[in-house]
Amino acid sequence: MPTQADASVLRPGDRGAGNRGGARRLRDLSLGEWREIAVSAVKESVDDNVPMMASALAYSAFFAIPSALLLLLGVFTLVADESTIAHLVARLTEIAPSDAADLFGNSLRHLSQRSSTGLTLALVGLGLALWSASNAMSTVISALNVAYDREDSRGFVRSRLVAVVMAVFVGAAALLAGTLLVMGPHLQAWLGSALDARRPVELAWWIGQWPILIAGLLFAFAVVLYLGPDVEHRRWQLISPGSVVAVVVWLVVSSAFSFYTAHFGTYDKTWGTLGAVIVTLIWLWLAGLSLLFGGELNAETERRAQGAGER
């Protein structure tokens, strides 16, 4: 056990706390050391029960979805007019029974005519979304503290505020992704028509949306991995090994899982309407697994950079 703890990352009492004077820059680490860091991060992920923590995170995040939908519904009824609702219902009838689409449209019209109801829905949805999402972020905080061998000393109020801030950044990244994927094609078509250059605009949009999406996810993941653990990092890093790996792994496994469910999965045939719930929970578990592994990788990288050696 080293005799001097590193206050910049690991506090007294942490296992393997390093010497501040021996801190090294990440670019000074050799390829062999990076390999050792990766192997150690995988081992620590197993020892710290990261898969189980990712399951708890997925469960908590899943219960934030209804609150987020309630918030979106309230905001939509505040800004939508009759033509917007009619267009939405017409599009909905393409994928849903007409009776269900009409029922949904009548509900939207009723809410849009009573702005106070839409405002109430938005406020209630916002409160519930922040609370449920912060519960999910509290799970992330616990998992990241385990990765850094820390017990959170920030207290309930401060820890909850940190969780809320983390939830806001994750929600902003999700909103950005949803906007790009849902509204992007409409914006791209409008620009292409206005500029009379549909094909070039379509190509430019397809290329440009991915850097924007990746940058938003990278920023959100970096904030979570920075604020989550109760440690004093040397400095803020937008691009850290953990955030980069978490984003890349999440995008890869999400794409692979989407391909599997589209071509080989039989969740809908086996489970019926529960198939969508199962697929969503698995997808959230994969996202949590990627994020928490990024935290383990950051912890191991910082230990090695400080000359902490093995735990």
C-alpha positions, -999 to +999 in steps of 0.1 A: +000+000+000+015+034-010+021+057+019+010+089+002-025+093-014-031+113-045-056+140-035-062+150-072-079+118-081-079+093-052-083+103-016-068+087+016-082+053+021-085+044-016-069+012-026-038+018-048-038+056-043-009+070-063+018+096-057+009+131-071+045+138-079+046+108-102+016+117-123+022+112-160+004+125-191-018+100-210+002+104-242+033+092-223+018+058-217+032+030-238+011+007-260+018-021-235+005+000-207-027+008-226-031-029-232-027-036-195-052-008-186-078-023-210-073-058-195-075-045-160-106-025-168-123-056-180-113-076-149-124-048-126-157-045-145-164-082-136-152-078-100-173-046-095-205-063-109-208-038-138-233-060-157-256-061-126-252-023-121-261-018-158-292-039-152-303-016-123-295+014-145-316+001-174-345-006-150-343+029-136-339+045-170-369+026-184-392+041-158-380+076-169-395+070-204-432+075-195-423+108-177-403+120-207-433+112-230-456+131-206-433+161-208-432+159-246-469+155-249-474+186-227-450+207-247-465+194-280-500+205-270-487+239-262-471+246-296-492+224-319-521+238-339-550+220-357-531+214-389-501+199-371-523+175-352-542+165-383-509+159-401-497+138-372-529+117-371-527+112-409-491+098-405-501+077-375-529+060-394-502+045-417-488+024-389-517+022-364-555+013-365-576+043-376-597+041-344-566+044-322-552+073-343-585+091-341-586+086-303-551+099-300-559+129-323-590+138-303-571+138-271-544+161-286-571+185-298-587+185-264-554+193-247-544+219-272-576+238-266-569+240-229-534+254-227-535+252-189-538+214-191-509+212-215-488+234-192-497+212-163-487+181-182-454+196-192-446+207-156-456+174-141-438+155-168-407+176-162-407+170-125-413+133-128-387+130-156-360+148-136-368+126-105-368+093-123-338+102-145-319+113-115-326+080-099-310+063-128-280+087-125-278+079-088-272+043-099-244+055-122-229+075-093-228+044-071-212+023-099-186+049-106-177+053-069-172+015-068-149+018-099-128+044-080-130+025-047-148+054-031-177+059-007-197+089-016-193+116+011-213+143-006-245+137+013-280+131-001-289+166-012-256+173-030-255+138-045-291+142-058-283+176-073-253+161-091-276+133-104-300+159-116-273+178-135-261+145-150-297+137-160-301+171-177-270+165-199-280+130-208-315+142-216-301+169-238-280+144-257-311+121-261-331+151-273-304+160-298-303+124-311-341+123-314-342+156-332-315+146-357-332+112-364-368+123-364-367+160-376-335+157-396-351+142-427-378+169-428-352+197-423-330+181-450-359+179-474-369+215-467-333+228-473-329+207-504-362+221-519-353+257-509-318+255-524-330+234-554-302+209-546-319+179-530-292+153-537-262+174-525-281+185-494-292+149-486-256+137-489-242+166-468-269+160-441-262+123-440-225+130-435-228+159-412-254+145-387-231+118-374-203+142-361-230+163-344-246+132-328-212+118-317-201+151-303-233+154-283-230+119-269-193+124-261-200+156-242-228+140-222-208+109-214-178+131-204-200+151-180-214+119-164-180+103-160-165+136-146-193+144-121-203+109-111-175+097-089-167+114-056-131+121-066-111+152-074-100+149-110-069+167-121-089+186-148-120+184-170-115+164-201-140+163-229-121+135-246-111+109-221-104+072-228-136+062-210-159+087-227-145+078-262-147+041-256-182+043-241-196+062-271-179+040-296-189+007-279-225+020-274-228+029-311-214-004-322-234-026-299-266-006-306-261-010-343-254-047-340-284-052-317-307-033-341-295-054-370-301-086-349-336-076-339-345-065-374-333-097-391-331-125-366-349-115-334-383-130-327-392-110-296-425-098-311-436-133-321-426-149-288-437-122-264-462-102-284-466-066-272-441-073-244-414-077-271-410-039-274-404-037-236-378-065-237-360-049-266-359-015-249-346-029-216-319-048-234-309-017-254-308+004-222-287-024-205-262-023-234-260+015-231-255+013-193-228-014-198-209+008-222-211+039-200-201+021-168-172+003-186-160+037-197-160+047-160-139+016-151-115+025-180-111+061-168-104+049-132-077+025-143-062+050-167-060+077-140-044+052-115-018+042-141-011+078-151-004+086-114+019+057-111-005+038-088+002+005-105-020-024-098-048-023-072 
